[in-house]
Amino acid sequence: MPLFDRVGRNIRLNHFGRAYIQHVDRIFEELVQGKREINDLAQGRQGEIELGMSVATHLLPDLLSAFLKDHQAIHFQLSQHEARTVANIAFQLTKGTCDLYISSPPLQQPGVTSVTLLTEDIFLAVPPTHPLAKRSHIHLQEVADEAFISLKAGHSLRALTDTFCQQAGFRPKILFESDEPSTIRGLIRAEQGVAFAPAISWQGSVGPAVIHVPISEPKCQRLIGLSWNTDRSLSLAVRQFREFVIDYFACLQSSSSNAGKK
């Protein structure tokens, strides 16, 4: 069957060619993967993992440290782009420029497989001197007139918390915007406003200078997921790390749930 049609002096793929090229792409992906594994062996490494993230989390150092205790020869390439769009993440995975991606919410895209790692509550973070600091919980509508410190537009957490405010019937009055969660936490400690804070992924990063107040209405939660290319053959190192991440977050979720019941 002809795979190309001639158009003037040019040629272009016809429907036979478009069907066939998907298989050719997979062949080249396997060749690239094979070269990478040979290179790893030649340099004395057991494997290389390219991990992308579009969520800010203080869990990453502990996660990697725990994995590398038993896999010291594996090398990581890390890239963090908190404002990445779903299309950008999916493109990285399908083109093989990234092995695994941690995002919120988990990706729902053709050619991408995703699992939910974590369901975490979003709290209201306030300084200890704030009138709400000693409350056991609040309705979000109670802080409609507060000055908010927020991530900049484009971050998935910002879009989610804007939706929470909309559900509560108000638009947040944002006094400060930042790309850095650490700056947001610093401004809360300096009593410059209140902010939304994920309960688990930002856990341990604020200390006693910031109080997390549960929000009972509306229900404020987010999902964090792990994604990979469905059709791409993953190396042994990537598969080992994928299973480790899933188990690690399952234990983390269980520990958080048990702590919440006490």
TORPAVEX-997111 format. One record per atom (N, C-alpha, C, O): residue in one letter; y, x, z. Coordinates in steps of 0.02 Angstrom, whole numbers, padded with zeros to 5 digits, always signed. Layout:
N
AYXZ...
END
This chain:
262
M-00060+00042+00000M+00000+00000+00000M+00063+00044+00000M+00065+00094+00035P+00113+00025-00037P+00176+00063-00035P+00210+00050+00032P+00213-00006+00056L+00237+00104+00062L+00270+00098+00127L+00346+00094+00119L+00382+00078+00167F+00371+00111+00059F+00443+00113+00047F+00461+00071-00014F+00420+00063-00060D+00520+00044-00015D+00549+00011-00074D+00608+00053-00097D+00647+00077-00056R+00615+00060-00162R+00672+00098-00189R+00731+00050-00197R+00725-00004-00226V+00788+00071-00172V+00850+00033-00178V+00902+00080-00209V+00931+00121-00174G+00913+00074-00275G+00957+00121-00309G+00928+00190-00306G+00871+00202-00325R+00968+00238-00280R+00944+00306-00273R+00912+00318-00205R+00888+00373-00191N+00910+00268-00163N+00883+00275-00095N+00817+00239-00088N+00798+00198-00130I+00782+00254-00035I+00721+00217-00018I+00727+00192+00054I+00764+00220+00094R+00692+00139+00068R+00692+00112+00136R+00623+00084+00152R+00585+00065+00107L+00607+00081+00216L+00543+00055+00237L+00537-00019+00220L+00583-00058+00230N+00478-00037+00194N+00465-00109+00185N+00425-00133+00246N+00417-00096+00294H+00399-00194+00244H+00366-00221+00303H+00300-00185+00317H+00278-00183+00374F+00268-00157+00265F+00209-00116+00277F+00228-00052+00314F+00195-00031+00362G+00283-00022+00292G+00306+00040+00324G+00327+00030+00396G+00313+00071+00439R+00361-00026+00408R+00384-00040+00476R+00324-00051+00524R+00327-00032+00582A+00271-00081+00498A+00211-00090+00539A+00176-00023+00553A+00152-00011+00608Y+00175+00020+00501Y+00139+00083+00507Y+00176+00134+00550Y+00145+00174+00585I+00242+00132+00548I+00281+00184+00582I+00274+00180+00658I+00282+00230+00692Q+00258+00121+00684Q+00247+00115+00757Q+00189+00159+00779Q+00191+00190+00832H+00137+00162+00738H+00079+00204+00754H+00096+00278+00744H+00072+00321+00782V+00136+00293+00694V+00156+00363+00682V+00198+00388+00741V+00190+00444+00763D+00244+00345+00766D+00285+00364+00823D+00242+00382+00883D+00256+00430+00919R+00189+00343+00894R+00145+00357+00951R+00110+00424+00943R+00099+00460+00991I+00091+00440+00879I+00059+00504+00867I+00106+00562+00886I+00085+00609+00918F+00168+00557+00865F+00216+00610+00881F+00231+00613+00956F+00241+00668+00983E+00231+00556+00989E+00241+00556+01062E+00184+00592+01096E+00195+00629+01144E+00122+00582+01072E+00065+00617+01100E+00070+00692+01089E+00053+00732+01133L+00094+00712+01029L+00103+00784+01015L+00154+00815+01063L+00143+00870+01089V+00209+00780+01074V+00261+00805+01120V+00233+00809+01190V+00245+00858+01226Q+00195+00758+01211Q+00165+00758+01277Q+00116+00816+01284Q+00115+00850+01336G+00076+00828+01232G+00028+00883+01234G+00063+00951+01240G+00040+00993+01278K+00116+00961+01202K+00154+01024+01206K+00184+01033+01276K+00185+01089+01302R+00207+00978+01306R+00238+00983+01372R+00185+01003+01424R+00199+01043+01469E+00125+00975+01419E+00072+00992+01467E+00050+01064+01458E+00037+01099+01507I+00045+01087+01395I+00028+01158+01383I+00081+01204+01412I+00066+01255+01442N+00145+01185+01402N+00200+01225+01429N+00197+01228+01504N+00210+01280+01534D+00180+01172+01536D+00175+01170+01609D+00120+01218+01632D+00130+01255+01680L+00063+01217+01598L+00008+01261+01617L+00027+01334+01607L+00011+01376+01649A+00062+01349+01552A+00082+01418+01538A+00130+01445+01590A+00130+01505+01604Q+00171+01401+01618Q+00220+01423+01668Q+00193+01415+01740Q+00230+01424+01788G+00129+01398+01746G+00100+01393+01812G+00115+01329+01848G+00105+01325+01909R+00139+01278+01811R+00153+01214+01843R+00097+01165+01827R+00066+01168+01774Q+00085+01119+01874Q+00034+01068+01862Q+00062+01010+01821Q+00024+00969+01795G+00127+01007+01813G+00156+00953+01775G+00230+00947+01788G+00258+00975+01835E+00263+00909+01744E+00335+00896+01750E+00346+00821+01746E+00316+00786+01705I+00390+00797+01788I+00405+00725+01791I+00480+00715+01781I+00520+00745+01817E+00497+00673+01733E+00567+00656+01722E+00579+00587+01753E+00555+00536+01728L+00617+00587+01808L+00629+00526+01847L+00701+00505+01841L+00746+00545+01856G+00713+00444+01820G+00781+00417+01816G+00791+00364+01869G+00744+00331+01892M+00854+00355+01889M+00871+00306+01939M+00938+00273+01923M+00984+00306+01900S+00942+00208+01935S+01006+00174+01929S+01026+00140+01994S+01067+00095+01995V+00995+00162+02050V+01012+00137+02116V+01026+00196+02162V+00994+00248+02157A+01075+00187+02205A+01090+00239+02254A+01044+00228+02314A+01045+00174+02345T+01005+00278+02331T+00960+00271+02388T+00954+00337+02426T+00948+00390+02395H+00954+00332+02492H+00944+00392+02533H+00870+00403+02547H+00851+00447+02585L+00827+00363+02514L+00756+00370+02522L+00727+00424+02477L+00672+00449+02490L+00763+00443+02424L+00736+00489+02375L+00716+00557+02403L+00661+00580+02388P+00758+00590+02444P+00736+00656+02471P+00671+00652+02510P+00628+00695+02502D+00664+00601+02553D+00603+00594+02593D+00544+00578+02548D+00489+00602+02559L+00555+00536+02497L+00502+00518+02450L+00476+00580+02414L+00415+00591+02412L+00521+00619+02386L+00500+00679+02349L+00468+00731+02395L+00419+00763+02377S+00497+00738+02454S+00469+00787+02502S+00398+00769+02521S+00354+00812+02525A+00386+00704+02533A+00318+00682+02552A+00269+00694+02495A+00212+00714+02507F+00290+00681+02434F+00245+00691+02376F+00230+00765+02365F+00173+00783+02351L+00281+00807+02370L+00273+00878+02354L+00232+00916+02407L+00213+00973+02395K+00220+00886+02464K+00178+00919+02514K+00108+00932+02486K+00078+00983+02501D+00084+00886+02446D+00017+00893+02416D+00019+00909+02342D-00034+00916+02310H+00079+00914+02313H+00085+00928+02241H+00141+00979+02231H+00190+00966+02195Q+00134+01036+02262Q+00189+01084+02263Q+00205+01114+02195Q+00260+01138+02184A+00157+01112+02148A+00168+01144+02083A+00201+01097+02033A+00215+01118+01976I+00214+01035+02051I+00245+00988+02004I+00320+00996+02006I+00351+01003+02059H+00350+00995+01947H+00421+01005+01938H+00455+00940+01918H+00428+00902+01877F+00513+00925+01947F+00549+00862+01934F+00613+00875+01895F+00649+00923+01908Q+00627+00831+01849Q+00693+00825+01817Q+00722+00758+01839Q+00695+00706+01822L+00777+00759+01876L+00806+00698+01904L+00871+00681+01868L+00912+00725+01853S+00879+00617+01854S+00943+00594+01825S+00961+00528+01858S+00920+00482+01862Q+01022+00524+01882Q+01044+00463+01917Q+01106+00437+01883Q+01157+00471+01878H+01101+00375+01858H+01157+00342+01824H+01161+00271+01852H+01128+00226+01827E+01201+00262+01904E+01202+00198+01939E+01230+00142+01897E+01217+00083+01909A+01270+00158+01846A+01300+00106+01805A+01263+00096+01739A+01290+00065+01693R+01202+00123+01734R+01163+00115+01673R+01149+00042+01658R+01136+00002+01703T+01153+00023+01594T+01136-00045+01574T+01060-00049+01564T+01026+00002+01556V+01035-00110+01565V+00963-00121+01553V+00943-00092+01486V+00889-00062+01480A+00984-00101+01435A+00968-00076+01368A+00963+00000+01368A+00918+00028+01336N+01008+00034+01404N+01006+00107+01407N+00943+00133+01441N+00912+00181+01419I+00923+00099+01496I+00864+00119+01532I+00802+00109+01489I+00759+00153+01484A+00797+00051+01457A+00740+00036+01414A+00736+00086+01357A+00681+00106+01338F+00793+00106+01329F+00794+00154+01274F+00766+00221+01298F+00727+00253+01262Q+00786+00244+01357Q+00761+00307+01383Q+00685+00306+01391Q+00651+00354+01375L+00660+00250+01415L+00587+00244+01426L+00549+00241+01360L+00499+00275+01352T+00573+00200+01313T+00537+00191+01250T+00539+00254+01206T+00493+00266+01167K+00592+00293+01212K+00598+00354+01173K+00568+00415+01207K+00566+00469+01178G+00544+00405+01269G+00510+00460+01303G+00555+00511+01335G+00531+00565+01354T+00620+00497+01340T+00665+00545+01374T+00662+00537+01449T+00693+00576+01485C+00625+00488+01473C+00616+00477+01544C+00545+00450+01555C+00523+00406+01518D+00510+00475+01606D+00442+00452+01619D+00442+00389+01661D+00407+00340+01645L+00480+00389+01715L+00483+00334+01762L+00555+00319+01779L+00597+00364+01779Y+00569+00256+01794Y+00638+00237+01810Y+00638+00189+01869Y+00601+00140+01869I+00680+00203+01918I+00690+00159+01976I+00755+00122+01966I+00808+00153+01959S+00752+00056+01966S+00812+00016+01952S+00812-00047+01994S+00761-00067+02023S+00869-00078+01996S+00877-00144+02029S+00918-00188+01983S+00975-00172+01966P+00889-00245+01962P+00821-00268+01975P+00771-00231+01930P+00792-00193+01887P+00705-00242+01941P+00655-00213+01896P+00667-00236+01824P+00688-00293+01812L+00653-00192+01776L+00665-00209+01706L+00618-00263+01681L+00559-00264+01699Q+00643-00307+01640Q+00603-00357+01605Q+00618-00350+01531Q+00658-00387+01503Q+00586-00301+01499Q+00600-00284+01430Q+00535-00275+01391Q+00485-00253+01419P+00534-00293+01326P+00475-00280+01285P+00458-00206+01284P+00502-00164+01278G+00394-00190+01290G+00373-00120+01288G+00380-00083+01353G+00366-00024+01357V+00403-00117+01406V+00414-00086+01471V+00373-00124+01524V+00376-00185+01528T+00336-00087+01565T+00300-00116+01621T+00338-00101+01685T+00359-00044+01696S+00345-00151+01728S+00382-00142+01790S+00344-00171+01849S+00309-00222+01842V+00350-00139+01907V+00323-00166+01969V+00380-00168+02020V+00423-00124+02020T+00379-00218+02063T+00428-00222+02117T+00407-00176+02174T+00352-00183+02200L+00451-00131+02193L+00437-00085+02247L+00460-00112+02315L+00428-00101+02366L+00517-00147+02313L+00549-00163+02376L+00592-00225+02369L+00629-00233+02320T+00588-00269+02418T+00634-00325+02425T+00674-00313+02489T+00646-00314+02543E+00738-00301+02482E+00777-00284+02541E+00837-00331+02551E+00868-00353+02502D+00852-00344+02614D+00909-00385+02631D+00974-00346+02619D+00975-00285+02625I+01026-00382+02603I+01093-00353+02597I+01133-00377+02658I+01142-00437+02667F+01156-00330+02698F+01194-00346+02758F+01269-00340+02746F+01290-00312+02695L+01308-00366+02792L+01380-00353+02792L+01392-00294+02839L+01374-00297+02898A+01421-00240+02814A+01434-00181+02853A+01506-00183+02879A+01553-00191+02841V+01513-00177+02945V+01579-00181+02977V+01586-00125+03028V+01536-00099+03052P+01648-00106+03046P+01657-00057+03099P+01641-00089+03167P+01644-00150+03173P+01626-00049+03218P+01607-00076+03284P+01661-00119+03316P+01646-00162+03357T+01724-00107+03297T+01780-00145+03327T+01792-00213+03294T+01834-00251+03317H+01755-00227+03241H+01766-00289+03205H+01743-00349+03247H+01693-00344+03282P+01778-00406+03243P+01759-00465+03281P+01688-00490+03268P+01658-00522+03310L+01660-00474+03209L+01593-00498+03192L+01539-00448+03210L+01480-00461+03199A+01557-00390+03237A+01509-00336+03248A+01453-00355+03296A+01398-00328+03292K+01466-00400+03342K+01415-00418+03392K+01379-00483+03375K+01338-00507+03414R+01392-00510+03317R+01359-00572+03297R+01287-00558+03275R+01273-00505+03247S+01241-00604+03289S+01172-00596+03268S+01164-00611+03193S+01117-00585+03162H+01208-00652+03165H+01209-00666+03094H+01274-00703+03077H+01309-00727+03122I+01290-00706+03013I+01350-00741+02991I+01335-00780+02928I+01286-00768+02893H+01379-00829+02913H+01381-00860+02847H+01432-00819+02807H+01485-00803+02832L+01416-00804+02745L+01459-00760+02705L+01529-00790+02697L+01578-00753+02691Q+01534-00856+02696Q+01599-00888+02687Q+01648-00870+02742Q+01709-00875+02733E+01622-00848+02800E+01665-00829+02856E+01709-00769+02841E+01760-00759+02874V+01690-00728+02792V+01728-00668+02778V+01767-00674+02712V+01783-00623+02681A+01781-00735+02692A+01816-00747+02628A+01885-00714+02627A+01909-00695+02574D+01916-00707+02685D+01984-00678+02688D+01984-00604+02707D+02038-00576+02716E+01927-00574+02714E+01923-00504+02733E+01939-00458+02674E+01931-00477+02616A+01961-00397+02690A+01970-00344+02640A+01902-00310+02628A+01871-00286+02675F+01880-00309+02565F+01815-00280+02549F+01822-00210+02519F+01870-00195+02484I+01773-00169+02534I+01765-00103+02503I+01702-00109+02460I+01649-00128+02485S+01707-00092+02396S+01652-00109+02350S+01639-00053+02300S+01682-00010+02287L+01578-00054+02273L+01563-00013+02215L+01604-00039+02156L+01624-00097+02155K+01616+00004+02107K+01653-00016+02048K+01612-00063+02004K+01550-00064+02007A+01646-00102+01963A+01613-00146+01915A+01568-00105+01870A+01586-00049+01850G+01510-00132+01853G+01461-00097+01813G+01399-00078+01852G+01346-00068+01823H+01405-00072+01918H+01348-00059+01960H+01309-00124+01972H+01338-00177+01981S+01243-00119+01971S+01202-00179+01979S+01213-00211+02048S+01213-00272+02053L+01223-00170+02099L+01235-00198+02166L+01301-00234+02169L+01307-00286+02202R+01352-00209+02134R+01417-00243+02132R+01410-00311+02099R+01437-00361+02124A+01375-00315+02043A+01366-00379+02009A+01329-00428+02053A+01345-00488+02054L+01280-00403+02090L+01241-00447+02134L+01283-00473+02192L+01280-00533+02207T+01321-00430+02224T+01362-00452+02281T+01419-00498+02259T+01439-00543+02297D+01445-00488+02199D+01495-00535+02173D+01465-00604+02165D+01498-00655+02177T+01401-00606+02145T+01366-00670+02139T+01357-00703+02207T+01365-00764+02213F+01342-00663+02258F+01335-00691+02325F+01401-00724+02348F+01400-00779+02375C+01456-00690+02335C+01521-00717+02355C+01536-00782+02316C+01562-00830+02344Q+01519-00782+02253Q+01529-00842+02212Q+01489-00900+02241Q+01513-00957+02244Q+01427-00887+02262Q+01386-00939+02292Q+01416-00964+02358Q+01407-01022+02376A+01452-00920+02392A+01484-00939+02456A+01551-00972+02445A+01583-00995+02493G+01574-00976+02382G+01635-01013+02367G+01699-00973+02367G+01753-01001+02375F+01694-00906+02359F+01756-00867+02358F+01747-00805+02314F+01691-00785+02297R+01803-00776+02296R+01804-00713+02259R+01827-00659+02308R+01880-00667+02339P+01790-00605+02316P+01807-00555+02366P+01874-00520+02352P+01891-00504+02295K+01912-00510+02406K+01975-00473+02400K+01959-00399+02409K+01952-00374+02465I+01955-00364+02353I+01933-00294+02355I+01992-00248+02363I+02037-00245+02320L+01993-00212+02419L+02047-00165+02434L+02034-00096+02405L+02079-00062+02381F+01970-00075+02408F+01950-00009+02382F+01888-00017+02338F+01844-00057+02353E+01887+00021+02283E+01828+00025+02240E+01808+00099+02233E+01852+00142+02229S+01743+00112+02232S+01720+00181+02226S+01653+00182+02191S+01615+00133+02193D+01637+00239+02160D+01570+00250+02132D+01523+00280+02184D+01463+00284+02172E+01550+00302+02240E+01510+00338+02290E+01498+00296+02352E+01545+00278+02388P+01435+00279+02366P+01419+00243+02428P+01443+00279+02491P+01462+00247+02540S+01441+00346+02490S+01464+00384+02548S+01538+00372+02562S+01559+00370+02620T+01578+00364+02509T+01649+00350+02518T+01658+00280+02548T+01701+00270+02591I+01618+00233+02525I+01622+00165+02552I+01606+00166+02627I+01642+00134+02666R+01554+00201+02646R+01536+00204+02716R+01590+00238+02758R+01604+00218+02814G+01621+00290+02729G+01676+00324+02764G+01735+00278+02776G+01766+00280+02829L+01751+00237+02727L+01808+00191+02734L+01793+00136+02785L+01838+00112+02820I+01729+00115+02790I+01711+00067+02842I+01720+00099+02911I+01749+00068+02956R+01696+00160+02918R+01703+00195+02982R+01777+00203+03001R+01795+00203+03060A+01819+00211+02949A+01891+00218+02961A+01925+00150+02971A+01987+00147+02975E+01886+00096+02974E+01911+00029+02988E+01959+00004+02934E+02009-00028+02948Q+01942+00020+02870Q+01984-00001+02814Q+01959-00065+02780Q+01989-00088+02732G+01903-00092+02805G+01877-00153+02776G+01803-00161+02789G+01774-00124+02828V+01773-00211+02757V+01701-00224+02764V+01668-00215+02696V+01702-00211+02645A+01602-00211+02695A+01566-00199+02632A+01496-00227+02637A+01471-00241+02691F+01465-00235+02579F+01395-00252+02576F+01353-00189+02580F+01371-00138+02550A+01297-00192+02617A+01255-00132+02624A+01182-00151+02622A+01160-00194+02661P+01143-00121+02577P+01070-00132+02576P+01038-00109+02641P+01055-00055+02667A+00992-00148+02668A+00965-00136+02734A+00918-00075+02737A+00916-00041+02788I+00881-00063+02683I+00830-00010+02685I+00851+00052+02647I+00847+00107+02674S+00874+00044+02585S+00889+00102+02544S+00950+00141+02568S+00957+00200+02551W+00994+00110+02608W+01049+00147+02639W+01036+00160+02712W+01081+00183+02748Q+00976+00145+02736Q+00959+00151+02806Q+00966+00223+02830Q+00946+00270+02795G+00993+00232+02890G+00998+00298+02919G+01056+00339+02894G+01064+00397+02913S+01097+00311+02851S+01152+00350+02821S+01220+00332+02851S+01271+00361+02831V+01221+00286+02898V+01285+00264+02924V+01296+00281+02997V+01353+00293+03017G+01243+00283+03037G+01249+00299+03107G+01281+00242+03146G+01292+00188+03119P+01296+00253+03210P+01323+00200+03253P+01394+00179+03236P+01419+00129+03262A+01427+00216+03192A+01497+00200+03175A+01502+00141+03128A+01557+00116+03115V+01446+00118+03101V+01445+00059+03056V+01392+00011+03080V+01335+00030+03093I+01411-00053+03086I+01365-00105+03110I+01343-00147+03050I+01384-00168+03009H+01277-00161+03046H+01250-00204+02994H+01239-00274+03023H+01200-00283+03070V+01273-00323+02995V+01268-00392+03018V+01228-00432+02967V+01247-00435+02909P+01172-00464+02988P+01133-00504+02941P+01173-00564+02914P+01214-00593+02950I+01161-00581+02851I+01194-00639+02819I+01141-00693+02811I+01091-00684+02776S+01153-00750+02843S+01103-00804+02841S+01114-00852+02782S+01067-00885+02760E+01175-00856+02758E+01191-00904+02704E+01247-00876+02661E+01301-00862+02687P+01237-00868+02595P+01174-00878+02557P+01125-00821+02572P+01143-00772+02604K+01064-00828+02547K+01014-00776+02557K+01032-00716+02514K+01035-00721+02453C+01045-00661+02546C+01069-00601+02511C+01014-00548+02510C+01001-00515+02561Q+00981-00539+02453Q+00928-00491+02445Q+00932-00460+02376Q+00963-00488+02330R+00900-00402+02368R+00893-00374+02301R+00823-00344+02293R+00790-00326+02342L+00801-00340+02231L+00737-00310+02214L+00748-00241+02184L+00793-00232+02143I+00706-00194+02203I+00705-00127+02174I+00637-00118+02141I+00586-00131+02173G+00636-00094+02079G+00573-00088+02043G+00564-00021+02010G+00611+00018+02003L+00503-00007+01990L+00484+00053+01954L+00460+00034+01885L+00419-00012+01879S+00485+00067+01833S+00468+00049+01764S+00445+00109+01725S+00463+00166+01739W+00403+00095+01674W+00380+00148+01628W+00364+00117+01560W+00359+00056+01554N+00357+00160+01511N+00341+00138+01443N+00269+00113+01439N+00223+00150+01455T+00260+00051+01418T+00193+00021+01416T+00147+00058+01367T+00088+00067+01382D+00173+00079+01310D+00132+00107+01257D+00125+00182+01258D+00085+00211+01221R+00163+00215+01300R+00163+00288+01302R+00109+00314+01349R+00099+00287+01403S+00074+00366+01327S+00023+00397+01369S+00058+00441+01421S+00093+00488+01404L+00047+00426+01485L+00080+00463+01539L+00035+00521+01562L-00026+00514+01564S+00066+00576+01579S+00029+00634+01603S-00003+00620+01670S+00016+00572+01704L-00051+00661+01690L-00083+00652+01755L-00032+00657+01811L-00036+00618+01859A+00015+00704+01806A+00066+00712+01859A+00107+00648+01866A+00122+00627+01922V+00127+00619+01810V+00167+00557+01812V+00127+00501+01842V+00153+00462+01882R+00064+00495+01823R+00022+00441+01851R+00012+00450+01926R+00012+00401+01963Q+00003+00512+01948Q-00006+00524+02019Q+00058+00505+02057Q+00054+00474+02110F+00115+00524+02030F+00177+00508+02064F+00191+00433+02063F+00215+00406+02113R+00175+00400+02008R+00184+00327+02004R+00146+00292+02060R+00173+00248+02094E+00083+00310+02069E+00043+00278+02121E+00070+00295+02191E+00069+00253+02236F+00094+00356+02199F+00121+00377+02263F+00184+00337+02280F+00192+00314+02336V+00228+00327+02231V+00289+00289+02241V+00273+00217+02261V+00303+00190+02308I+00226+00186+02227I+00208+00117+02242I+00182+00111+02313I+00201+00066+02350D+00137+00158+02333D+00110+00156+02401D+00163+00172+02454D+00164+00142+02507Y+00208+00218+02437Y+00260+00239+02484Y+00307+00180+02500Y+00322+00167+02558F+00328+00144+02448F+00373+00088+02459F+00337+00029+02492F+00368-00009+02529A+00272+00021+02479A+00233-00032+02512A+00232-00020+02588A+00240-00066+02627C+00221+00043+02608C+00222+00060+02679C+00292+00050+02709C+00299+00026+02765L+00342+00068+02670L+00411+00060+02693L+00429-00014+02702L+00461-00032+02752Q+00408-00056+02655Q+00420-00127+02661Q+00385-00156+02722Q+00413-00197+02758S+00323-00135+02733S+00284-00159+02789S+00316-00139+02855S+00320-00179+02902S+00338-00076+02859S+00370-00052+02921S+00434-00089+02935S+00448-00105+02992S+00472-00103+02882S+00535-00140+02890S+00522-00211+02913S+00559-00238+02955S+00470-00243+02886S+00453-00311+02905S+00431-00315+02977S+00449-00361+03014N+00391-00266+02998N+00368-00265+03068N+00425-00252+03116N+00427-00281+03170A+00472-00210+03095A+00530-00196+03138A+00574-00258+03145A+00602-00270+03198G+00579-00297+03091G+00620-00358+03093G+00591-00412+03137G+00628-00456+03160K+00524-00409+03150K+00493-00460+03192K+00499-00445+03266K+00488-00488+03308K+00518-00382+03282K+00522-00362+03354K+00587-00388+03385K+00600-00377+03444
END
